[in-house]
Amino acid sequence: MAEHWKHTADPAEIMRANGHPELEYAAGWTIAGLVTIGTILAAWVFAI
């Protein structure tokens, strides 16, 4: 049963990040900032 869980891929290949981490990081902070500003504006406009 232990053979069922073995990978044929190299462990280094499994752990390697794919894509552009810097772009994803910047996009995440941009989205978070826009949501924060949107929440503040909504609270101001609707006087919540």
ABEGO torsion letter per residue (X at the ends): XAAAABBABBAAAAABBBEBAAAAAAAAAAAAAAAAAAAAAAAAAAGX
